[in-house]
């Protein structure tokens, strides 16, 4: 029987049961497509037509990923939507702060271990939204 | 906002999970409402009131 503690193993099992295999695929596919496209575009030797094709390649995967995220969001109950919304707001602020700090470090000390490539910046808001969502869920459900 | 959800649920002998499945929400939703960290929407408040056969204001108190 579920008890009154914060997030139980049963909650996590229930959450995992709700995730379909194709939803995982829709999450992974855009990342693979973007990384492959970026890797190929960094290489010299491709013709302009191939470069355009490589540029367009991740777009269907990104569209499918966004569709999957929206579908999941619509199937969430009102509390889960509230947590996602609050997490996204927190993630937005976190992204801005991270970018500011990284830029300041780079300006102060030049390119170093904290430098982040322009091509990797898209990961930052996604990571920040995940962290924001997790901390919001913790805030709402802790004892 | 305070509420008597935990008290009413325990009087029925239900776990948070059992109440959650009757309301078609997650257990965390029930937990967050009971802890006073989340205020339910009007439809959910009506569903809770209907389930316990009470008025909304007898369950939720705006303080």
N, CA and C atoms of all chains as a GROMACS GRO file, in nm:
protein
  618
    1UNK      N    1   0.085  -0.121   0.000
    1UNK     CA    2   0.000   0.000   0.000
    1UNK      C    3   0.088   0.125   0.000
    2UNK      N    4   0.046   0.225  -0.078
    2UNK     CA    5   0.123   0.348  -0.083
    2UNK      C    6   0.108   0.422   0.049
    3UNK      N    7   0.215   0.485   0.091
    3UNK     CA    8   0.209   0.555   0.219
    3UNK      C    9   0.216   0.706   0.198
    4UNK      N   10   0.235   0.779   0.308
    4UNK     CA   11   0.229   0.925   0.302
    4UNK      C   12   0.364   0.990   0.279
    5UNK      N   13   0.467   0.911   0.248
    5UNK     CA   14   0.598   0.972   0.226
    5UNK      C   15   0.599   1.048   0.094
    6UNK      N   16   0.710   1.112   0.063
    6UNK     CA   17   0.716   1.200  -0.054
    6UNK      C   18   0.699   1.123  -0.185
    7UNK      N   19   0.807   1.077  -0.243
    7UNK     CA   20   0.796   1.000  -0.367
    7UNK      C   21   0.845   0.859  -0.338
    8UNK      N   22   0.756   0.762  -0.354
    8UNK     CA   23   0.788   0.624  -0.320
    8UNK      C   24   0.836   0.549  -0.444
    9UNK      N   25   0.888   0.430  -0.419
    9UNK     CA   26   0.930   0.346  -0.531
    9UNK      C   27   0.810   0.313  -0.620
   10UNK      N   28   0.695   0.295  -0.555
   10UNK     CA   29   0.573   0.263  -0.632
   10UNK      C   30   0.538   0.378  -0.727
   11UNK      N   31   0.559   0.503  -0.679
   11UNK     CA   32   0.534   0.619  -0.766
   11UNK      C   33   0.626   0.614  -0.888
   12UNK      N   34   0.753   0.582  -0.862
   12UNK     CA   35   0.850   0.577  -0.972
   12UNK      C   36   0.815   0.465  -1.070
   13UNK      N   37   0.772   0.348  -1.013
   13UNK     CA   38   0.731   0.236  -1.099
   13UNK      C   39   0.610   0.276  -1.183
   14UNK      N   40   0.516   0.344  -1.120
   14UNK     CA   41   0.394   0.388  -1.191
   14UNK      C   42   0.431   0.486  -1.303
   15UNK      N   43   0.525   0.578  -1.270
   15UNK     CA   44   0.571   0.674  -1.371
   15UNK      C   45   0.639   0.604  -1.488
   16UNK      N   46   0.722   0.504  -1.455
   16UNK     CA   47   0.794   0.430  -1.560
   16UNK      C   48   0.696   0.350  -1.645
   17UNK      N   49   0.591   0.296  -1.581
   17UNK     CA   50   0.490   0.218  -1.657
   17UNK      C   51   0.420   0.304  -1.761
   18UNK      N   52   0.405   0.433  -1.729
   18UNK     CA   53   0.332   0.523  -1.820
   18UNK      C   54   0.414   0.562  -1.943
   19UNK      N   55   0.547   0.543  -1.936
   19UNK     CA   56   0.632   0.582  -2.049
   19UNK      C   57   0.636   0.470  -2.151
   20UNK      N   58   0.596   0.501  -2.274
   20UNK     CA   59   0.597   0.403  -2.381
   20UNK      C   60   0.736   0.400  -2.446
   21UNK      N   61   0.772   0.286  -2.508
   21UNK     CA   62   0.904   0.273  -2.570
   21UNK      C   63   0.924   0.377  -2.680
   22UNK      N   64   0.815   0.408  -2.754
   22UNK     CA   65   0.829   0.502  -2.865
   22UNK      C   66   0.845   0.646  -2.814
   23UNK      N   67   0.798   0.672  -2.691
   23UNK     CA   68   0.820   0.805  -2.634
   23UNK      C   69   0.968   0.824  -2.602
   24UNK      N   70   1.030   0.717  -2.553
   24UNK     CA   71   1.176   0.722  -2.529
   24UNK      C   72   1.249   0.744  -2.661
   25UNK      N   73   1.204   0.672  -2.764
   25UNK     CA   74   1.266   0.685  -2.897
   25UNK      C   75   1.252   0.828  -2.948
   26UNK      N   76   1.134   0.889  -2.927
   26UNK     CA   77   1.113   1.027  -2.972
   26UNK      C   78   1.200   1.126  -2.895
   27UNK      N   79   1.240   1.088  -2.774
   27UNK     CA   80   1.330   1.172  -2.695
   27UNK      C   81   1.474   1.160  -2.741
   28UNK      N   82   1.514   1.036  -2.778
   28UNK     CA   83   1.653   1.009  -2.815
   28UNK      C   84   1.682   1.048  -2.961
   29UNK      N   85   1.582   1.023  -3.047
   29UNK     CA   86   1.600   1.044  -3.192
   29UNK      C   87   1.648   1.185  -3.228
   30UNK      N   88   1.585   1.293  -3.176
   30UNK     CA   89   1.632   1.427  -3.212
   30UNK      C   90   1.777   1.452  -3.171
   31UNK      N   91   1.816   1.399  -3.055
   31UNK     CA   92   1.954   1.419  -3.007
   31UNK      C   93   2.053   1.352  -3.103
   32UNK      N   94   2.021   1.227  -3.141
   32UNK     CA   95   2.109   1.154  -3.235
   32UNK      C   96   2.114   1.226  -3.369
   33UNK      N   97   1.995   1.269  -3.417
   33UNK     CA   98   1.989   1.336  -3.548
   33UNK      C   99   2.067   1.468  -3.546
   34UNK      N  100   2.052   1.546  -3.439
   34UNK     CA  101   2.122   1.675  -3.429
   34UNK      C  102   2.273   1.652  -3.423
   35UNK      N  103   2.315   1.557  -3.338
   35UNK     CA  104   2.460   1.532  -3.324
   35UNK      C  105   2.520   1.481  -3.455
   36UNK      N  106   2.446   1.391  -3.523
   36UNK     CA  107   2.496   1.338  -3.651
   36UNK      C  108   2.508   1.452  -3.752
   37UNK      N  109   2.401   1.536  -3.760
   37UNK     CA  110   2.401   1.647  -3.854
   37UNK      C  111   2.517   1.743  -3.825
   38UNK      N  112   2.535   1.777  -3.698
   38UNK     CA  113   2.643   1.870  -3.661
   38UNK      C  114   2.780   1.811  -3.694
   39UNK      N  115   2.795   1.682  -3.662
   39UNK     CA  116   2.923   1.616  -3.689
   39UNK      C  117   2.956   1.619  -3.838
   40UNK      N  118   2.854   1.589  -3.921
   40UNK     CA  119   2.876   1.587  -4.065
   40UNK      C  120   2.901   1.727  -4.120
   41UNK      N  121   2.826   1.828  -4.068
   41UNK     CA  122   2.841   1.965  -4.116
   41UNK      C  123   2.978   2.024  -4.081
   42UNK      N  124   3.038   1.972  -3.974
   42UNK     CA  125   3.172   2.020  -3.937
   42UNK      C  126   3.280   1.964  -4.030
   43UNK      N  127   3.246   1.856  -4.100
   43UNK     CA  128   3.344   1.797  -4.191
   43UNK      C  129   3.347   1.875  -4.323
   44UNK      N  130   3.462   1.887  -4.379
   44UNK     CA  131   3.473   1.953  -4.510
   44UNK      C  132   3.451   1.848  -4.620
   45UNK      N  133   3.421   1.895  -4.738
   45UNK     CA  134   3.412   1.802  -4.851
   45UNK      C  135   3.273   1.774  -4.901
   46UNK      N  136   3.170   1.809  -4.821
   46UNK     CA  137   3.034   1.785  -4.869
   46UNK      C  138   2.994   1.895  -4.968
   47UNK      N  139   2.914   1.856  -5.067
   47UNK     CA  140   2.863   1.957  -5.161
   47UNK      C  141   2.754   2.040  -5.092
   48UNK      N  142   2.718   2.153  -5.155
   48UNK     CA  143   2.617   2.241  -5.096
   48UNK      C  144   2.483   2.169  -5.079
   49UNK      N  145   2.447   2.088  -5.178
   49UNK     CA  146   2.319   2.016  -5.172
   49UNK      C  147   2.317   1.921  -5.052
   50UNK      N  148   2.428   1.852  -5.029
   50UNK     CA  149   2.435   1.759  -4.914
   50UNK      C  150   2.434   1.837  -4.783
   51UNK      N  151   2.498   1.954  -4.784
   51UNK     CA  152   2.500   2.036  -4.660
   51UNK      C  153   2.358   2.083  -4.626
   52UNK      N  154   2.282   2.121  -4.729
   52UNK     CA  155   2.143   2.161  -4.705
   52UNK      C  156   2.063   2.042  -4.651
   53UNK      N  157   2.085   1.924  -4.711
   53UNK     CA  158   2.015   1.803  -4.665
   53UNK      C  159   2.051   1.771  -4.520
   54UNK      N  160   2.179   1.787  -4.487
   54UNK     CA  161   2.224   1.761  -4.350
   54UNK      C  162   2.165   1.862  -4.252
   55UNK      N  163   2.150   1.987  -4.299
   55UNK     CA  164   2.090   2.092  -4.216
   55UNK      C  165   1.944   2.060  -4.185
   56UNK      N  166   1.872   2.008  -4.287
   56UNK     CA  167   1.728   1.980  -4.274
   56UNK      C  168   1.704   1.847  -4.201
   57UNK      N  169   1.802   1.757  -4.206
   57UNK     CA  170   1.786   1.621  -4.153
   57UNK      C  171   1.725   1.613  -4.012
   58UNK      N  172   1.772   1.692  -3.914
   58UNK     CA  173   1.716   1.675  -3.779
   58UNK      C  174   1.575   1.734  -3.761
   59UNK      N  175   1.529   1.816  -3.856
   59UNK     CA  176   1.402   1.886  -3.834
   59UNK      C  177   1.282   1.792  -3.813
   60UNK      N  178   1.265   1.686  -3.896
   60UNK     CA  179   1.152   1.594  -3.868
   60UNK      C  180   1.162   1.528  -3.731
   61UNK      N  181   1.286   1.491  -3.692
   61UNK     CA  182   1.304   1.428  -3.561
   61UNK      C  183   1.272   1.526  -3.448
   62UNK      N  184   1.312   1.655  -3.466
   62UNK     CA  185   1.282   1.757  -3.366
   62UNK      C  186   1.130   1.779  -3.358
   63UNK      N  187   1.065   1.784  -3.476
   63UNK     CA  188   0.918   1.802  -3.478
   63UNK      C  189   0.850   1.684  -3.408
   64UNK      N  190   0.899   1.562  -3.434
   64UNK     CA  191   0.841   1.444  -3.370
   64UNK      C  192   0.863   1.449  -3.218
   65UNK      N  193   0.982   1.495  -3.177
   65UNK     CA  194   1.013   1.507  -3.034
   65UNK      C  195   0.922   1.608  -2.966
   66UNK      N  196   0.900   1.722  -3.032
   66UNK     CA  197   0.810   1.825  -2.976
   66UNK      C  198   0.667   1.772  -2.967
   67UNK      N  199   0.624   1.700  -3.073
   67UNK     CA  200   0.491   1.640  -3.073
   67UNK      C  201   0.476   1.543  -2.955
   68UNK      N  202   0.580   1.461  -2.932
   68UNK     CA  203   0.577   1.365  -2.821
   68UNK      C  204   0.568   1.435  -2.687
   69UNK      N  205   0.645   1.546  -2.673
   69UNK     CA  206   0.643   1.622  -2.547
   69UNK      C  207   0.505   1.683  -2.522
   70UNK      N  208   0.445   1.741  -2.629
   70UNK     CA  209   0.313   1.803  -2.614
   70UNK      C  210   0.207   1.697  -2.582
   71UNK      N  211   0.220   1.580  -2.646
   71UNK     CA  212   0.124   1.473  -2.622
   71UNK      C  213   0.132   1.426  -2.477
   72UNK      N  214   0.255   1.413  -2.428
   72UNK     CA  215   0.275   1.372  -2.289
   72UNK      C  216   0.220   1.478  -2.193
   73UNK      N  217   0.245   1.605  -2.228
   73UNK     CA  218   0.198   1.716  -2.142
   73UNK      C  219   0.045   1.715  -2.133
   74UNK      N  220  -0.020   1.689  -2.248
   74UNK     CA  221  -0.168   1.689  -2.249
   74UNK      C  222  -0.223   1.571  -2.169
   75UNK      N  223  -0.149   1.461  -2.164
   75UNK     CA  224  -0.198   1.345  -2.090
   75UNK      C  225  -0.170   1.356  -1.940
   76UNK      N  226  -0.089   1.455  -1.900
   76UNK     CA  227  -0.061   1.475  -1.758
   76UNK      C  228  -0.185   1.525  -1.686
   77UNK      N  229  -0.193   1.496  -1.557
   77UNK     CA  230  -0.302   1.554  -1.480
   77UNK      C  231  -0.264   1.697  -1.439
   78UNK      N  232  -0.358   1.768  -1.377
   78UNK     CA  233  -0.338   1.912  -1.353
   78UNK      C  234  -0.217   1.940  -1.263
   79UNK      N  235  -0.192   1.853  -1.167
   79UNK     CA  236  -0.078   1.874  -1.078
   79UNK      C  237   0.054   1.857  -1.152
   80UNK      N  238   0.060   1.753  -1.236
   80UNK     CA  239   0.182   1.729  -1.315
   80UNK      C  240   0.208   1.846  -1.411
   81UNK      N  241   0.099   1.899  -1.469
   81UNK     CA  242   0.114   2.015  -1.558
   81UNK      C  243   0.169   2.135  -1.481
   82UNK      N  244   0.121   2.154  -1.360
   82UNK     CA  245   0.168   2.265  -1.277
   82UNK      C  246   0.317   2.250  -1.247
   83UNK      N  247   0.358   2.127  -1.216
   83UNK     CA  248   0.500   2.101  -1.186
   83UNK      C  249   0.586   2.128  -1.310
   84UNK      N  250   0.538   2.082  -1.427
   84UNK     CA  251   0.613   2.104  -1.552
   84UNK      C  252   0.624   2.254  -1.581
   85UNK      N  253   0.512   2.325  -1.561
   85UNK     CA  254   0.511   2.470  -1.588
   85UNK      C  255   0.609   2.543  -1.494
   86UNK      N  256   0.601   2.510  -1.367
   86UNK     CA  257   0.691   2.574  -1.270
   86UNK      C  258   0.836   2.537  -1.298
   87UNK      N  259   0.858   2.411  -1.339
   87UNK     CA  260   0.994   2.366  -1.372
   87UNK      C  261   1.049   2.437  -1.494
   88UNK      N  262   0.962   2.461  -1.592
   88UNK     CA  263   1.006   2.532  -1.714
   88UNK      C  264   1.045   2.676  -1.682
   89UNK      N  265   0.968   2.740  -1.595
   89UNK     CA  266   1.001   2.878  -1.555
   89UNK      C  267   1.135   2.880  -1.482
   90UNK      N  268   1.151   2.786  -1.390
   90UNK     CA  269   1.278   2.777  -1.316
   90UNK      C  270   1.392   2.747  -1.412
   91UNK      N  271   1.367   2.658  -1.510
   91UNK     CA  272   1.469   2.622  -1.608
   91UNK      C  273   1.511   2.740  -1.694
   92UNK      N  274   1.414   2.826  -1.728
   92UNK     CA  275   1.443   2.945  -1.808
   92UNK      C  276   1.538   3.039  -1.732
   93UNK      N  277   1.506   3.060  -1.606
   93UNK     CA  278   1.590   3.148  -1.524
   93UNK      C  279   1.728   3.086  -1.506
   94UNK      N  280   1.730   2.954  -1.481
   94UNK     CA  281   1.856   2.881  -1.462
   94UNK      C  282   1.943   2.891  -1.588
   95UNK      N  283   1.880   2.879  -1.705
   95UNK     CA  284   1.954   2.889  -1.831
   95UNK      C  285   2.018   3.027  -1.845
   96UNK      N  286   1.938   3.130  -1.816
   96UNK     CA  287   1.991   3.267  -1.827
   96UNK      C  288   2.109   3.287  -1.732
   97UNK      N  289   2.096   3.239  -1.609
   97UNK     CA  290   2.204   3.254  -1.511
   97UNK      C  291   2.329   3.177  -1.556
   98UNK      N  292   2.309   3.052  -1.602
   98UNK     CA  293   2.423   2.971  -1.648
   98UNK      C  294   2.496   3.038  -1.764
   99UNK      N  295   2.418   3.089  -1.861
   99UNK     CA  296   2.480   3.155  -1.977
   99UNK      C  297   2.558   3.277  -1.934
  100UNK      N  298   2.500   3.353  -1.842
  100UNK     CA  299   2.567   3.474  -1.792
  100UNK      C  300   2.698   3.439  -1.722
  101UNK      N  301   2.691   3.337  -1.635
  101UNK     CA  302   2.811   3.296  -1.561
  101UNK      C  303   2.918   3.242  -1.656
  102UNK      N  304   2.876   3.156  -1.750
  102UNK     CA  305   2.973   3.100  -1.846
  102UNK      C  306   3.037   3.210  -1.931
  103UNK      N  307   2.954   3.308  -1.972
  103UNK     CA  308   3.006   3.419  -2.053
  103UNK      C  309   3.105   3.502  -1.972
  104UNK      N  310   3.071   3.527  -1.846
  104UNK     CA  311   3.160   3.607  -1.760
  104UNK      C  312   3.294   3.535  -1.736
  105UNK      N  313   3.284   3.402  -1.715
  105UNK     CA  314   3.407   3.324  -1.695
  105UNK      C  315   3.495   3.331  -1.819
  106UNK      N  316   3.429   3.317  -1.936
  106UNK     CA  317   3.506   3.319  -2.061
  106UNK      C  318   3.569   3.457  -2.084
  107UNK      N  319   3.492   3.564  -2.050
  107UNK     CA  320   3.547   3.699  -2.068
  107UNK      C  321   3.663   3.725  -1.973
  108UNK      N  322   3.650   3.672  -1.852
  108UNK     CA  323   3.753   3.697  -1.749
  108UNK      C  324   3.880   3.615  -1.773
  109UNK      N  325   3.863   3.489  -1.810
  109UNK     CA  326   3.978   3.399  -1.816
  109UNK      C  327   4.008   3.344  -1.955
  110UNK      N  328   3.924   3.381  -2.056
  110UNK     CA  329   3.944   3.328  -2.190
  110UNK      C  330   3.889   3.187  -2.202
  111UNK      N  331   3.893   3.130  -2.323
  111UNK     CA  332   3.841   2.994  -2.342
  111UNK      C  333   3.912   2.895  -2.249
  112UNK      N  334   3.835   2.814  -2.181
  112UNK     CA  335   3.892   2.718  -2.087
  112UNK      C  336   3.799   2.601  -2.070
  113UNK      N  337   3.815   2.528  -1.959
  113UNK     CA  338   3.730   2.409  -1.938
  113UNK      C  339   3.582   2.440  -1.927
  114UNK      N  340   3.544   2.564  -1.891
  114UNK     CA  341   3.403   2.598  -1.876
  114UNK      C  342   3.342   2.653  -2.006
  115UNK      N  343   3.422   2.663  -2.110
  115UNK     CA  344   3.370   2.713  -2.236
  115UNK      C  345   3.274   2.610  -2.295
  116UNK      N  346   3.164   2.660  -2.350
  116UNK     CA  347   3.068   2.570  -2.412
  116UNK      C  348   3.053   2.612  -2.557
  117UNK      N  349   3.059   2.513  -2.647
  117UNK     CA  350   3.051   2.544  -2.790
  117UNK      C  351   2.912   2.595  -2.825
  118UNK      N  352   2.906   2.685  -2.922
  118UNK     CA  353   2.779   2.740  -2.970
  118UNK      C  354   2.685   2.628  -3.013
  119UNK      N  355   2.742   2.522  -3.072
  119UNK     CA  356   2.660   2.411  -3.123
  119UNK      C  357   2.602   2.325  -3.010
  120UNK      N  358   2.652   2.341  -2.888
  120UNK     CA  359   2.602   2.261  -2.776
  120UNK      C  360   2.502   2.337  -2.688
  121UNK      N  361   2.482   2.466  -2.719
  121UNK     CA  362   2.399   2.550  -2.632
  121UNK      C  363   2.255   2.501  -2.621
  122UNK      N  364   2.202   2.436  -2.727
  122UNK     CA  365   2.063   2.391  -2.726
  122UNK      C  366   2.035   2.294  -2.612
  123UNK      N  367   2.138   2.227  -2.562
  123UNK     CA  368   2.118   2.129  -2.455
  123UNK      C  369   2.089   2.198  -2.321
  124UNK      N  370   2.141   2.320  -2.306
  124UNK     CA  371   2.136   2.387  -2.176
  124UNK      C  372   1.993   2.410  -2.126
  125UNK      N  373   1.902   2.470  -2.208
  125UNK     CA  374   1.765   2.490  -2.157
  125UNK      C  375   1.692   2.359  -2.129
  126UNK      N  376   1.722   2.254  -2.209
  126UNK     CA  377   1.655   2.125  -2.185
  126UNK      C  378   1.700   2.067  -2.051
  127UNK      N  379   1.832   2.072  -2.029
  127UNK     CA  380   1.887   2.023  -1.903
  127UNK      C  381   1.832   2.105  -1.786
  128UNK      N  382   1.826   2.236  -1.804
  128UNK     CA  383   1.777   2.324  -1.698
  128UNK      C  384   1.630   2.298  -1.668
  129UNK      N  385   1.549   2.269  -1.773
  129UNK     CA  386   1.407   2.241  -1.752
  129UNK      C  387   1.389   2.109  -1.676
  130UNK      N  388   1.474   2.010  -1.707
  130UNK     CA  389   1.467   1.880  -1.635
  130UNK      C  390   1.502   1.901  -1.488
  131UNK      N  391   1.610   1.977  -1.463
  131UNK     CA  392   1.651   2.005  -1.325
  131UNK      C  393   1.541   2.085  -1.254
  132UNK      N  394   1.486   2.186  -1.324
  132UNK     CA  395   1.378   2.267  -1.266
  132UNK      C  396   1.257   2.182  -1.232
  133UNK      N  397   1.218   2.091  -1.322
  133UNK     CA  398   1.102   2.004  -1.298
  133UNK      C  399   1.125   1.913  -1.179
  134UNK      N  400   1.247   1.858  -1.170
  134UNK     CA  401   1.278   1.767  -1.058
  134UNK      C  402   1.275   1.842  -0.925
  135UNK      N  403   1.330   1.963  -0.921
  135UNK     CA  404   1.331   2.038  -0.795
  135UNK      C  405   1.190   2.086  -0.758
  136UNK      N  406   1.109   2.117  -0.861
  136UNK     CA  407   0.970   2.159  -0.832
  136UNK      C  408   0.889   2.041  -0.778
  137UNK      N  409   0.909   1.923  -0.837
  137UNK     CA  410   0.837   1.805  -0.787
  137UNK      C  411   0.876   1.778  -0.642
  138UNK      N  412   1.005   1.795  -0.613
  138UNK     CA  413   1.054   1.776  -0.476
  138UNK      C  414   0.991   1.880  -0.382
  139UNK      N  415   0.982   2.004  -0.429
  139UNK     CA  416   0.927   2.112  -0.346
  139UNK      C  417   0.779   2.087  -0.316
  140UNK      N  418   0.706   2.038  -0.414
  140UNK     CA  419   0.563   2.017  -0.396
  140UNK      C  420   0.530   1.895  -0.311
  141UNK      N  421   0.620   1.796  -0.312
  141UNK     CA  422   0.583   1.670  -0.248
  141UNK      C  423   0.663   1.634  -0.123
  142UNK      N  424   0.762   1.717  -0.086
  142UNK     CA  425   0.838   1.681   0.034
  142UNK      C  426   0.751   1.699   0.157
  143UNK      N  427   0.791   1.631   0.262
  143UNK     CA  428   0.714   1.638   0.387
  143UNK      C  429   0.722   1.775   0.449
  144UNK      N  430  -0.430   2.813   0.217
  144UNK     CA  431  -0.554   2.736   0.223
  144UNK      C  432  -0.530   2.604   0.297
  145UNK      N  433  -0.613   2.574   0.393
  145UNK     CA  434  -0.604   2.444   0.463
  145UNK      C  435  -0.718   2.355   0.416
  146UNK      N  436  -0.702   2.226   0.439
  146UNK     CA  437  -0.810   2.135   0.399
  146UNK      C  438  -0.816   2.013   0.491
  147UNK      N  439  -0.928   1.945   0.484
  147UNK     CA  440  -0.952   1.828   0.570
  147UNK      C  441  -0.941   1.698   0.489
  148UNK      N  442  -0.870   1.703   0.380
  148UNK     CA  443  -0.866   1.586   0.290
  148UNK      C  444  -0.806   1.463   0.358
  149UNK      N  445  -0.695   1.482   0.429
  149UNK     CA  446  -0.630   1.368   0.494
  149UNK      C  447  -0.723   1.307   0.598
  150UNK      N  448  -0.789   1.393   0.674
  150UNK     CA  449  -0.882   1.347   0.778
  150UNK      C  450  -0.998   1.267   0.718
  151UNK      N  451  -1.056   1.320   0.610
  151UNK     CA  452  -1.169   1.253   0.544
  151UNK      C  453  -1.126   1.122   0.480
  152UNK      N  454  -1.006   1.123   0.420
  152UNK     CA  455  -0.954   1.002   0.356
  152UNK      C  456  -0.930   0.893   0.459
  153UNK      N  457  -0.868   0.932   0.572
  153UNK     CA  458  -0.839   0.832   0.675
  153UNK      C  459  -0.967   0.778   0.737
  154UNK      N  460  -1.069   0.864   0.747
  154UNK     CA  461  -1.198   0.819   0.801
  154UNK      C  462  -1.259   0.710   0.712
  155UNK      N  463  -1.231   0.718   0.584
  155UNK     CA  464  -1.281   0.616   0.490
  155UNK      C  465  -1.189   0.493   0.486
  156UNK      N  466  -1.071   0.507   0.547
  156UNK     CA  467  -0.976   0.395   0.546
  156UNK      C  468  -0.903   0.378   0.414
  157UNK      N  469  -0.893   0.486   0.338
  157UNK     CA  470  -0.827   0.479   0.206
  157UNK      C  471  -0.682   0.525   0.217
  158UNK      N  472  -0.597   0.467   0.135
  158UNK     CA  473  -0.460   0.519   0.122
  158UNK      C  474  -0.463   0.636   0.023
  159UNK      N  475  -0.354   0.709   0.017
  159UNK     CA  476  -0.347   0.819  -0.080
  159UNK      C  477  -0.361   0.765  -0.223
  160UNK      N  478  -0.300   0.648  -0.247
  160UNK     CA  479  -0.307   0.589  -0.380
  160UNK      C  480  -0.449   0.551  -0.419
  161UNK      N  481  -0.523   0.496  -0.322
  161UNK     CA  482  -0.663   0.456  -0.350
  161UNK      C  483  -0.749   0.578  -0.380
  162UNK      N  484  -0.728   0.684  -0.300
  162UNK     CA  485  -0.804   0.808  -0.327
  162UNK      C  486  -0.766   0.866  -0.463
  163UNK      N  487  -0.634   0.861  -0.492
  163UNK     CA  488  -0.586   0.916  -0.620
  163UNK      C  489  -0.650   0.842  -0.738
  164UNK      N  490  -0.658   0.710  -0.729
  164UNK     CA  491  -0.715   0.636  -0.842
  164UNK      C  492  -0.864   0.664  -0.856
  165UNK      N  493  -0.933   0.692  -0.746
  165UNK     CA  494  -1.076   0.726  -0.757
  165UNK      C  495  -1.097   0.864  -0.819
  166UNK      N  496  -0.996   0.950  -0.800
  166UNK     CA  497  -1.006   1.086  -0.856
  166UNK      C  498  -0.938   1.097  -0.993
  167UNK      N  499  -0.878   0.986  -1.038
  167UNK     CA  500  -0.803   0.984  -1.165
  167UNK      C  501  -0.688   1.085  -1.165
  168UNK      N  502  -0.618   1.095  -1.053
  168UNK     CA  503  -0.498   1.179  -1.046
  168UNK      C  504  -0.384   1.093  -0.991
  169UNK      N  505  -0.263   1.148  -0.982
  169UNK     CA  506  -0.151   1.072  -0.927
  169UNK      C  507  -0.151   1.083  -0.774
  170UNK      N  508  -0.080   0.988  -0.710
  170UNK     CA  509  -0.072   0.992  -0.564
  170UNK      C  510  -0.005   1.120  -0.516
  171UNK      N  511   0.093   1.167  -0.594
  171UNK     CA  512   0.161   1.291  -0.556
  171UNK      C  513   0.064   1.409  -0.551
  172UNK      N  514  -0.038   1.404  -0.638
  172UNK     CA  515  -0.138   1.512  -0.638
  172UNK      C  516  -0.210   1.515  -0.503
  173UNK      N  517  -0.256   1.397  -0.461
  173UNK     CA  518  -0.327   1.388  -0.332
  173UNK      C  519  -0.234   1.430  -0.219
  174UNK      N  520  -0.110   1.381  -0.224
  174UNK     CA  521  -0.012   1.416  -0.121
  174UNK      C  522   0.011   1.567  -0.114
  175UNK      N  523   0.027   1.630  -0.231
  175UNK     CA  524   0.054   1.775  -0.234
  175UNK      C  525  -0.066   1.855  -0.184
  176UNK      N  526  -0.188   1.807  -0.215
  176UNK     CA  527  -0.307   1.878  -0.166
  176UNK      C  528  -0.317   1.863  -0.014
  177UNK      N  529  -0.296   1.741   0.034
  177UNK     CA  530  -0.304   1.718   0.180
  177UNK      C  531  -0.202   1.800   0.256
  178UNK      N  532  -0.084   1.816   0.198
  178UNK     CA  533   0.022   1.892   0.264
  178UNK      C  534  -0.001   2.043   0.252
  179UNK      N  535  -0.100   2.082   0.175
  179UNK     CA  536  -0.129   2.225   0.157
  179UNK      C  537  -0.033   2.294   0.062
  180UNK      N  538   0.042   2.213  -0.015
  180UNK     CA  539   0.139   2.273  -0.109
  180UNK      C  540   0.076   2.302  -0.244
  181UNK      N  541  -0.036   2.239  -0.271
  181UNK     CA  542  -0.100   2.258  -0.402
  181UNK      C  543  -0.250   2.274  -0.382
  182UNK      N  544  -0.306   2.377  -0.444
  182UNK     CA  545  -0.450   2.399  -0.439
  182UNK      C  546  -0.513   2.340  -0.566
  183UNK      N  547  -0.610   2.250  -0.549
  183UNK     CA  548  -0.667   2.185  -0.668
  183UNK      C  549  -0.750   2.283  -0.750
  184UNK      N  550  -0.767   2.247  -0.878
  184UNK     CA  551  -0.854   2.327  -0.964
  184UNK      C  552  -0.999   2.310  -0.918
  185UNK      N  553  -1.086   2.395  -0.969
  185UNK     CA  554  -1.227   2.385  -0.931
  185UNK      C  555  -1.288   2.249  -0.970
  186UNK      N  556  -1.262   2.197  -1.092
  186UNK     CA  557  -1.316   2.064  -1.125
  186UNK      C  558  -1.270   1.955  -1.029
  187UNK      N  559  -1.141   1.960  -0.991
  187UNK     CA  560  -1.090   1.857  -0.899
  187UNK      C  561  -1.150   1.876  -0.760
  188UNK      N  562  -1.165   2.001  -0.716
  188UNK     CA  563  -1.227   2.027  -0.585
  188UNK      C  564  -1.371   1.975  -0.584
  189UNK      N  565  -1.443   1.995  -0.694
  189UNK     CA  566  -1.580   1.943  -0.704
  189UNK      C  567  -1.580   1.790  -0.700
  190UNK      N  568  -1.483   1.730  -0.769
  190UNK     CA  569  -1.475   1.583  -0.771
  190UNK      C  570  -1.448   1.529  -0.630
  191UNK      N  571  -1.361   1.598  -0.556
  191UNK     CA  572  -1.331   1.557  -0.418
  191UNK      C  573  -1.457   1.571  -0.332
  192UNK      N  574  -1.525   1.686  -0.345
  192UNK     CA  575  -1.647   1.711  -0.266
  192UNK      C  576  -1.754   1.607  -0.296
  193UNK      N  577  -1.766   1.572  -0.425
  193UNK     CA  578  -1.868   1.474  -0.466
  193UNK      C  579  -1.835   1.336  -0.410
  194UNK      N  580  -1.705   1.301  -0.413
  194UNK     CA  581  -1.663   1.171  -0.364
  194UNK      C  582  -1.693   1.154  -0.215
  195UNK      N  583  -1.669   1.261  -0.139
  195UNK     CA  584  -1.691   1.253   0.006
  195UNK      C  585  -1.833   1.299   0.045
  196UNK      N  586  -1.915   1.335  -0.053
  196UNK     CA  587  -2.052   1.382  -0.031
  196UNK      C  588  -2.055   1.499   0.067
  197UNK      N  589  -1.966   1.595   0.042
  197UNK     CA  590  -1.961   1.716   0.125
  197UNK      C  591  -1.950   1.838   0.035
  198UNK      N  592  -1.971   1.955   0.092
  198UNK     CA  593  -1.955   2.077   0.013
  198UNK      C  594  -1.806   2.113   0.007
  199UNK      N  595  -1.770   2.188  -0.094
  199UNK     CA  596  -1.629   2.227  -0.111
  199UNK      C  597  -1.580   2.305   0.012
  200UNK      N  598  -1.663   2.398   0.059
  200UNK     CA  599  -1.618   2.483   0.171
  200UNK      C  600  -1.606   2.406   0.303
  201UNK      N  601  -1.669   2.287   0.311
  201UNK     CA  602  -1.651   2.208   0.432
  201UNK      C  603  -1.523   2.126   0.426
  202UNK      N  604  -1.463   2.117   0.310
  202UNK     CA  605  -1.335   2.045   0.295
  202UNK      C  606  -1.219   2.144   0.287
  203UNK      N  607  -1.237   2.250   0.209
  203UNK     CA  608  -1.129   2.348   0.190
  203UNK      C  609  -1.162   2.477   0.263
  204UNK      N  610  -1.066   2.524   0.340
  204UNK     CA  611  -1.087   2.648   0.416
  204UNK      C  612  -0.984   2.753   0.369
  205UNK      N  613  -1.032   2.868   0.320
  205UNK     CA  614  -0.936   2.968   0.271
  205UNK      C  615  -0.859   3.039   0.383
  206UNK      N  616  -0.887   3.003   0.508
  206UNK     CA  617  -0.823   3.066   0.626
  206UNK      C  618  -0.875   3.207   0.646
   0.00000   0.00000   0.00000
